Amino acid sequence: MILTITLNPSMDYNYLVSSLNLDQVNRVENPHTSIGGKGINAGRVIAQSGEGVVLTGILGGPVGKMILDTLIAEDRYQLEFLSVEGNSRNAITIMHDGNTHTELVEKGLYLSKENEQLFFQHIAHLLKKYAIDVICISGSVNSDDSNFHLQLLHFIRSIVGEKFPILMDISGEQLENVLTQPAVRPSFIKPNSHELEELVGKDIQTNEELITILHDPLFDNIETIMISQGGDGAIVKHDSTIYDVQIPKVDIVNTTGCGDSTVGGMAFAISNGYSFEDSIKYAMACGISNSLFETNGTINKAQVTRFINDIQILEIKELSING
């Protein structure tokens, strides 16, 4: 069974209009609504893949109740969210004027020090209650503590040990602070190219530059690092070997949630004892399948099987890096 942690879920509203007129009333059709949150999207893919999954995080207020009721109605998960004071967030995306996306995203529930400790106790309880074999920590947290994810990782590692599979799909300062403390390590991280550039503080123009960066001590002792490159696939470092993952071209409907779906697929594959290459193929195929659906974290298993056959994993030799 897999545990996914989503600290800032949202109720997502997506509006599609031909144009957005400022300082005017814009009359639109009813939005497409869905539950947002990287760990929830990953958990949905895990459940659709056929593995038991526990979803946890924090929820509060009427928006939190709406999120919980929606997840209950999906009838796919063990739901173990911690209820706190305040109101969970809404996120509004307006797609207009061709391919322009305008987003209004609330900060969400503030995680106080008191609630942080309550949540840590909650996690410890879940790890005793369920036979968890993989953990996904995904998305942002509304906290003043820039070391929150580092402390969460340290706390979980103190319970499950150093070898337990922990996938972290986080970014920005939280990820930077995790990586600069080598005492505890996640098993898997998945920054995209832009997030990696933010992390290292410079533009990355070529795959050769990217590969050199992956050999930096900042990334030492992380078993698998996936740098997602959208429709161009991914560059993956596994142990000390670098791979180029090439994926088939598809007619994309929705890119939101593809990375989350990839993480969910990776967690499922690890939980089920897949080899490294089969895990990467399954994970990437889930991301591709999600791109064909309007609802985030949605896959079709027949599609996934078909895409797996079209994914190529090519080892990049050290000679080509240096030469």
SETORVEX-358524 format. One record per residue (C-alpha): residue in one letter; x, y, z; chain. Coordinates in nm, 3 decimals, decimal comma. Layout:
N
{pt A; {X; Y; Z}; A}
...
This chain:
323
{pt M; {0,000; 0,000; 0,000}; A}
{pt I; {0,118; 0,352; -0,087}; A}
{pt L; {0,083; 0,671; 0,118}; A}
{pt T; {0,058; 1,008; -0,058}; A}
{pt I; {0,096; 1,334; 0,136}; A}
{pt T; {-0,068; 1,653; 0,001}; A}
{pt L; {-0,036; 1,947; 0,239}; A}
{pt N; {-0,225; 2,204; 0,034}; A}
{pt P; {-0,514; 2,047; -0,164}; A}
{pt S; {-0,740; 2,274; -0,364}; A}
{pt M; {-1,076; 2,292; -0,533}; A}
{pt D; {-0,990; 2,369; -0,895}; A}
{pt Y; {-1,214; 2,564; -1,132}; A}
{pt N; {-1,116; 2,578; -1,501}; A}
{pt Y; {-1,294; 2,832; -1,722}; A}
{pt L; {-1,263; 2,832; -2,101}; A}
{pt V; {-1,345; 3,161; -2,277}; A}
{pt S; {-1,259; 3,297; -2,621}; A}
{pt S; {-1,126; 3,621; -2,469}; A}
{pt L; {-1,085; 3,779; -2,126}; A}
{pt N; {-1,191; 4,143; -2,104}; A}
{pt L; {-1,051; 4,333; -1,808}; A}
{pt D; {-1,270; 4,575; -1,611}; A}
{pt Q; {-1,581; 4,415; -1,763}; A}
{pt V; {-1,824; 4,136; -1,682}; A}
{pt N; {-1,716; 3,817; -1,855}; A}
{pt R; {-2,005; 3,573; -1,890}; A}
{pt V; {-1,881; 3,215; -1,912}; A}
{pt E; {-2,007; 2,860; -1,914}; A}
{pt N; {-1,992; 2,663; -1,590}; A}
{pt P; {-1,633; 2,564; -1,509}; A}
{pt H; {-1,484; 2,218; -1,520}; A}
{pt T; {-1,423; 2,139; -1,153}; A}
{pt S; {-1,175; 1,895; -1,005}; A}
{pt I; {-0,972; 1,832; -0,694}; A}
{pt G; {-0,622; 1,977; -0,711}; A}
{pt G; {-0,314; 1,868; -0,525}; A}
{pt K; {-0,009; 1,686; -0,656}; A}
{pt G; {-0,031; 1,396; -0,411}; A}
{pt I; {-0,403; 1,353; -0,476}; A}
{pt N; {-0,339; 1,334; -0,851}; A}
{pt A; {-0,062; 1,080; -0,790}; A}
{pt G; {-0,291; 0,882; -0,561}; A}
{pt R; {-0,565; 0,874; -0,823}; A}
{pt V; {-0,321; 0,718; -1,072}; A}
{pt I; {-0,205; 0,467; -0,812}; A}
{pt A; {-0,566; 0,363; -0,746}; A}
{pt Q; {-0,644; 0,336; -1,119}; A}
{pt S; {-0,331; 0,121; -1,158}; A}
{pt G; {-0,478; -0,123; -0,908}; A}
{pt E; {-0,279; -0,054; -0,590}; A}
{pt G; {-0,419; 0,039; -0,250}; A}
{pt V; {-0,348; 0,400; -0,157}; A}
{pt V; {-0,390; 0,615; 0,152}; A}
{pt L; {-0,437; 0,988; 0,089}; A}
{pt T; {-0,341; 1,225; 0,367}; A}
{pt G; {-0,271; 1,594; 0,418}; A}
{pt I; {-0,458; 1,878; 0,583}; A}
{pt L; {-0,808; 2,007; 0,510}; A}
{pt G; {-1,026; 2,270; 0,669}; A}
{pt G; {-1,346; 2,470; 0,637}; A}
{pt P; {-1,622; 2,443; 0,376}; A}
{pt V; {-1,378; 2,407; 0,086}; A}
{pt G; {-1,202; 2,127; 0,272}; A}
{pt K; {-1,536; 1,953; 0,325}; A}
{pt M; {-1,614; 1,984; -0,045}; A}
{pt I; {-1,276; 1,831; -0,132}; A}
{pt L; {-1,326; 1,545; 0,113}; A}
{pt D; {-1,681; 1,475; -0,002}; A}
{pt T; {-1,564; 1,464; -0,364}; A}
{pt L; {-1,286; 1,218; -0,280}; A}
{pt I; {-1,527; 1,002; -0,079}; A}
{pt A; {-1,759; 0,989; -0,381}; A}
{pt E; {-1,471; 0,863; -0,599}; A}
{pt D; {-1,459; 0,556; -0,369}; A}
{pt R; {-1,097; 0,471; -0,456}; A}
{pt Y; {-0,890; 0,553; -0,150}; A}
{pt Q; {-0,835; 0,527; 0,221}; A}
{pt L; {-0,884; 0,891; 0,326}; A}
{pt E; {-0,690; 1,003; 0,633}; A}
{pt F; {-0,678; 1,383; 0,616}; A}
{pt L; {-0,608; 1,586; 0,928}; A}
{pt S; {-0,872; 1,851; 0,991}; A}
{pt V; {-0,745; 2,192; 1,107}; A}
{pt E; {-0,889; 2,540; 1,154}; A}
{pt G; {-0,916; 2,762; 0,849}; A}
{pt N; {-1,033; 2,703; 0,496}; A}
{pt S; {-0,871; 2,499; 0,221}; A}
{pt R; {-0,793; 2,681; -0,099}; A}
{pt N; {-0,959; 2,744; -0,432}; A}
{pt A; {-0,763; 2,768; -0,757}; A}
{pt I; {-0,910; 2,931; -1,067}; A}
{pt T; {-0,764; 2,888; -1,414}; A}
{pt I; {-0,900; 3,094; -1,704}; A}
{pt M; {-0,800; 2,968; -2,048}; A}
{pt H; {-0,850; 3,252; -2,294}; A}
{pt D; {-0,726; 3,427; -2,609}; A}
{pt G; {-0,580; 3,123; -2,774}; A}
{pt N; {-0,346; 2,941; -2,539}; A}
{pt T; {-0,320; 3,201; -2,260}; A}
{pt H; {-0,374; 3,070; -1,906}; A}
{pt T; {-0,451; 3,317; -1,626}; A}
{pt E; {-0,446; 3,165; -1,279}; A}
{pt L; {-0,579; 3,286; -0,944}; A}
{pt V; {-0,449; 3,056; -0,673}; A}
{pt E; {-0,518; 3,107; -0,303}; A}
{pt K; {-0,238; 3,041; -0,055}; A}
{pt G; {-0,445; 2,783; 0,129}; A}
{pt L; {-0,436; 2,658; 0,486}; A}
{pt Y; {-0,155; 2,801; 0,694}; A}
{pt L; {0,042; 2,528; 0,870}; A}
{pt S; {0,127; 2,664; 1,215}; A}
{pt K; {0,398; 2,510; 1,432}; A}
{pt E; {0,126; 2,355; 1,648}; A}
{pt N; {-0,047; 2,198; 1,347}; A}
{pt E; {0,289; 2,089; 1,209}; A}
{pt Q; {0,351; 1,880; 1,520}; A}
{pt L; {-0,002; 1,743; 1,505}; A}
{pt F; {0,057; 1,640; 1,146}; A}
{pt F; {0,383; 1,464; 1,230}; A}
{pt Q; {0,201; 1,267; 1,499}; A}
{pt H; {-0,072; 1,191; 1,244}; A}
{pt I; {0,188; 1,052; 0,999}; A}
{pt A; {0,340; 0,833; 1,270}; A}
{pt H; {-0,008; 0,696; 1,346}; A}
{pt L; {-0,073; 0,615; 0,978}; A}
{pt L; {0,260; 0,433; 0,943}; A}
{pt K; {0,155; 0,210; 1,233}; A}
{pt K; {-0,201; 0,164; 1,110}; A}
{pt Y; {-0,126; 0,068; 0,748}; A}
{pt A; {0,130; -0,161; 0,582}; A}
{pt I; {0,284; 0,118; 0,376}; A}
{pt D; {0,568; 0,027; 0,137}; A}
{pt V; {0,611; 0,354; -0,060}; A}
{pt I; {0,554; 0,718; 0,041}; A}
{pt C; {0,496; 1,017; -0,193}; A}
{pt I; {0,542; 1,369; -0,055}; A}
{pt S; {0,404; 1,606; -0,316}; A}
{pt G; {0,340; 1,976; -0,365}; A}
{pt S; {0,368; 2,297; -0,172}; A}
{pt V; {0,300; 2,387; 0,190}; A}
{pt N; {0,176; 2,721; 0,325}; A}
{pt S; {0,429; 2,753; 0,606}; A}
{pt D; {0,679; 3,008; 0,733}; A}
{pt D; {0,927; 2,724; 0,781}; A}
{pt S; {1,145; 2,689; 0,470}; A}
{pt N; {1,280; 2,364; 0,616}; A}
{pt F; {0,939; 2,202; 0,662}; A}
{pt H; {0,988; 1,931; 0,399}; A}
{pt L; {1,337; 1,858; 0,529}; A}
{pt Q; {1,199; 1,809; 0,880}; A}
{pt L; {0,914; 1,594; 0,746}; A}
{pt L; {1,161; 1,378; 0,554}; A}
{pt H; {1,387; 1,348; 0,859}; A}
{pt F; {1,090; 1,252; 1,078}; A}
{pt I; {0,964; 0,986; 0,837}; A}
{pt R; {1,313; 0,846; 0,785}; A}
{pt S; {1,349; 0,813; 1,163}; A}
{pt I; {1,050; 0,575; 1,154}; A}
{pt V; {1,096; 0,382; 0,828}; A}
{pt G; {1,475; 0,384; 0,787}; A}
{pt E; {1,716; 0,499; 0,517}; A}
{pt K; {1,630; 0,246; 0,245}; A}
{pt F; {1,252; 0,293; 0,243}; A}
{pt P; {1,123; 0,437; -0,090}; A}
{pt I; {1,026; 0,803; -0,040}; A}
{pt L; {0,936; 1,001; -0,352}; A}
{pt M; {0,944; 1,383; -0,318}; A}
{pt D; {0,779; 1,600; -0,581}; A}
{pt I; {0,850; 1,947; -0,441}; A}
{pt S; {1,029; 2,255; -0,574}; A}
{pt G; {1,182; 2,590; -0,486}; A}
{pt E; {1,334; 2,670; -0,150}; A}
{pt Q; {1,185; 2,362; 0,014}; A}
{pt L; {1,361; 2,131; -0,236}; A}
{pt E; {1,682; 2,331; -0,215}; A}
{pt N; {1,691; 2,295; 0,162}; A}
{pt V; {1,629; 1,922; 0,137}; A}
{pt L; {1,915; 1,877; -0,111}; A}
{pt T; {2,167; 2,087; 0,083}; A}
{pt Q; {2,133; 1,861; 0,390}; A}
{pt P; {2,291; 1,526; 0,295}; A}
{pt A; {2,210; 1,355; 0,627}; A}
{pt V; {1,870; 1,243; 0,495}; A}
{pt R; {1,778; 1,179; 0,133}; A}
{pt P; {1,462; 1,113; -0,066}; A}
{pt S; {1,476; 0,811; -0,297}; A}
{pt F; {1,334; 0,998; -0,597}; A}
{pt I; {1,290; 1,361; -0,706}; A}
{pt K; {1,135; 1,497; -1,025}; A}
{pt P; {1,207; 1,864; -1,097}; A}
{pt N; {1,128; 1,984; -1,447}; A}
{pt S; {1,387; 2,178; -1,647}; A}
{pt H; {1,263; 2,517; -1,523}; A}
{pt E; {1,261; 2,403; -1,158}; A}
{pt L; {1,615; 2,269; -1,200}; A}
{pt E; {1,728; 2,605; -1,339}; A}
{pt E; {1,576; 2,778; -1,035}; A}
{pt L; {1,754; 2,530; -0,811}; A}
{pt V; {2,101; 2,585; -0,956}; A}
{pt G; {2,052; 2,955; -1,032}; A}
{pt K; {2,131; 2,952; -1,403}; A}
{pt D; {1,985; 2,877; -1,745}; A}
{pt I; {2,050; 2,530; -1,883}; A}
{pt Q; {2,091; 2,541; -2,261}; A}
{pt T; {2,187; 2,184; -2,349}; A}
{pt N; {2,149; 1,829; -2,221}; A}
{pt E; {2,526; 1,820; -2,175}; A}
{pt E; {2,497; 2,105; -1,922}; A}
{pt L; {2,207; 1,929; -1,754}; A}
{pt I; {2,401; 1,606; -1,724}; A}
{pt T; {2,700; 1,786; -1,574}; A}
{pt I; {2,470; 1,944; -1,314}; A}
{pt L; {2,328; 1,603; -1,220}; A}
{pt H; {2,680; 1,493; -1,122}; A}
{pt D; {2,700; 1,780; -0,870}; A}
{pt P; {2,736; 1,665; -0,505}; A}
{pt L; {2,401; 1,837; -0,441}; A}
{pt F; {2,238; 1,525; -0,591}; A}
{pt D; {2,460; 1,261; -0,434}; A}
{pt N; {2,295; 0,952; -0,279}; A}
{pt I; {1,955; 1,011; -0,436}; A}
{pt E; {1,873; 0,686; -0,612}; A}
{pt T; {1,668; 0,830; -0,900}; A}
{pt I; {1,649; 1,186; -1,033}; A}
{pt M; {1,407; 1,252; -1,318}; A}
{pt I; {1,428; 1,581; -1,506}; A}
{pt S; {1,103; 1,599; -1,699}; A}
{pt Q; {1,116; 1,776; -2,036}; A}
{pt G; {0,750; 1,774; -2,139}; A}
{pt G; {0,694; 1,631; -2,484}; A}
{pt D; {1,066; 1,562; -2,520}; A}
{pt G; {1,057; 1,297; -2,247}; A}
{pt A; {1,306; 1,309; -1,961}; A}
{pt I; {1,667; 1,282; -1,856}; A}
{pt V; {1,702; 1,036; -1,567}; A}
{pt K; {1,996; 0,973; -1,339}; A}
{pt H; {1,974; 0,636; -1,163}; A}
{pt D; {2,260; 0,572; -0,921}; A}
{pt S; {2,555; 0,700; -1,129}; A}
{pt T; {2,414; 0,629; -1,478}; A}
{pt I; {2,235; 0,883; -1,696}; A}
{pt Y; {1,951; 0,787; -1,932}; A}
{pt D; {1,766; 0,967; -2,210}; A}
{pt V; {1,398; 0,868; -2,199}; A}
{pt Q; {1,227; 0,920; -2,534}; A}
{pt I; {0,847; 0,919; -2,553}; A}
{pt P; {0,594; 0,905; -2,838}; A}
{pt K; {0,418; 1,217; -2,964}; A}
{pt V; {0,047; 1,248; -2,882}; A}
{pt D; {-0,226; 1,508; -2,934}; A}
{pt I; {-0,226; 1,665; -2,588}; A}
{pt V; {-0,555; 1,765; -2,427}; A}
{pt N; {-0,423; 1,878; -2,087}; A}
{pt T; {-0,069; 1,907; -1,948}; A}
{pt T; {-0,176; 1,973; -1,588}; A}
{pt G; {-0,123; 1,672; -1,367}; A}
{pt C; {0,107; 1,487; -1,607}; A}
{pt G; {0,403; 1,515; -1,371}; A}
{pt D; {0,187; 1,405; -1,078}; A}
{pt S; {0,067; 1,108; -1,281}; A}
{pt T; {0,428; 1,017; -1,358}; A}
{pt V; {0,508; 1,018; -0,985}; A}
{pt G; {0,200; 0,805; -0,913}; A}
{pt G; {0,307; 0,559; -1,181}; A}
{pt M; {0,659; 0,545; -1,038}; A}
{pt A; {0,525; 0,477; -0,687}; A}
{pt F; {0,301; 0,199; -0,819}; A}
{pt A; {0,591; 0,039; -1,009}; A}
{pt I; {0,823; 0,050; -0,707}; A}
{pt S; {0,553; -0,093; -0,480}; A}
{pt N; {0,505; -0,380; -0,724}; A}
{pt G; {0,874; -0,464; -0,760}; A}
{pt Y; {0,926; -0,345; -1,118}; A}
{pt S; {1,282; -0,318; -1,250}; A}
{pt F; {1,429; 0,030; -1,290}; A}
{pt E; {1,364; 0,045; -1,665}; A}
{pt D; {1,011; -0,094; -1,634}; A}
{pt S; {0,940; 0,155; -1,354}; A}
{pt I; {1,049; 0,450; -1,569}; A}
{pt K; {0,847; 0,326; -1,866}; A}
{pt Y; {0,534; 0,275; -1,656}; A}
{pt A; {0,573; 0,616; -1,490}; A}
{pt M; {0,622; 0,802; -1,819}; A}
{pt A; {0,335; 0,613; -1,983}; A}
{pt C; {0,104; 0,728; -1,702}; A}
{pt G; {0,209; 1,089; -1,762}; A}
{pt I; {0,140; 1,055; -2,134}; A}
{pt S; {-0,200; 0,895; -2,074}; A}
{pt N; {-0,298; 1,173; -1,835}; A}
{pt S; {-0,225; 1,430; -2,108}; A}
{pt L; {-0,518; 1,287; -2,308}; A}
{pt F; {-0,777; 1,356; -2,035}; A}
{pt E; {-0,934; 1,678; -1,910}; A}
{pt T; {-0,938; 1,561; -1,546}; A}
{pt N; {-0,600; 1,561; -1,373}; A}
{pt G; {-0,463; 1,230; -1,249}; A}
{pt T; {-0,659; 1,024; -1,499}; A}
{pt I; {-0,515; 0,733; -1,698}; A}
{pt N; {-0,638; 0,454; -1,921}; A}
{pt K; {-0,456; 0,128; -1,853}; A}
{pt A; {-0,484; 0,009; -2,214}; A}
{pt Q; {-0,326; 0,335; -2,327}; A}
{pt V; {-0,052; 0,299; -2,066}; A}
{pt T; {0,031; -0,051; -2,192}; A}
{pt R; {0,047; 0,077; -2,550}; A}
{pt F; {0,268; 0,375; -2,462}; A}
{pt I; {0,510; 0,155; -2,265}; A}
{pt N; {0,593; -0,025; -2,590}; A}
{pt D; {0,676; 0,308; -2,759}; A}
{pt I; {0,907; 0,446; -2,487}; A}
{pt Q; {1,283; 0,411; -2,534}; A}
{pt I; {1,542; 0,436; -2,257}; A}
{pt L; {1,892; 0,503; -2,388}; A}
{pt E; {2,197; 0,506; -2,166}; A}
{pt I; {2,413; 0,815; -2,213}; A}
{pt K; {2,777; 0,711; -2,199}; A}
{pt E; {3,021; 0,909; -1,985}; A}
{pt L; {3,243; 0,951; -2,293}; A}
{pt S; {2,977; 1,162; -2,463}; A}
{pt I; {2,939; 1,376; -2,147}; A}
{pt N; {3,305; 1,463; -2,134}; A}
{pt G; {3,366; 1,475; -2,506}; A}
